[in-house]
Amino acid sequence: MSLIPFTEAIEANALDNIRLIATDIDGTLTKQGKFTTDLLQALSQLKRAKIPVILITGRSAGWVQALKNYLPVTGAIAENGGLFYPFESDQPQFLSSLNSLSQHRQNLATAFQILQVQCPHLQASADNPFRFTDWTFDIQNISLSEIQLLTELCEELGWGFTYSTVQGHIKPKTQDKATGLLKIIQHYWSELTPEQILTIGDSPNDQTLFNSELFPQSVGVANLLDYTDQLIHKPRYVTAGSEVEGFCQIVNIFQS
């Protein structure tokens, strides 16, 4: 499926019926890793338009618990679909079933040690102490061939694997952004149709949000183009702008 420039979506009024936005954070809402005043204005604009925004990120539970309190959003999904923080509570709702959290963390740590045998340069991310459902390592300077090797090793060990612009994730096989988001939609917004939900992202761990059978209205910000050859599912539209500039281009249609 070819990507449609987002300007064409505006002209066709294709997103007039959107009632909920689910968006990635890093590389989608950021500029060179930081939030900007443009982002805050865009999120406030959506709030005034009464369009709920759900953050959905690979970042840790600890990070996400803070972000959902400081940003004008309705809630946030952490760890690529592992758990959800609603706006009104600081208690997470687990979206993946864990029989024993301590054993689960130990199993993840063991899997990471096995990956390190094959790729000794892997470095555990500093945020692992703030995670529940997955284990992460820094993705910089890891080649595509190593990504494929890590994917295969995780499969052999009974784990899933995904990666973003910042981290690689060892995770339960059935845990992904789309699965987590669908559970939250069913619980809080069961009246919405798939056509009323807009999903936005920029990297491989967002690709389940681009599955047109689940989310027919999806947008990639322009930096996603760096990964299109690595994606099974691609977004319907792509913005001209990268990172938060692309996100703001999307938001601007809701006041036009």
Disulfide bonds with the S-S distance in Angstrom:
none
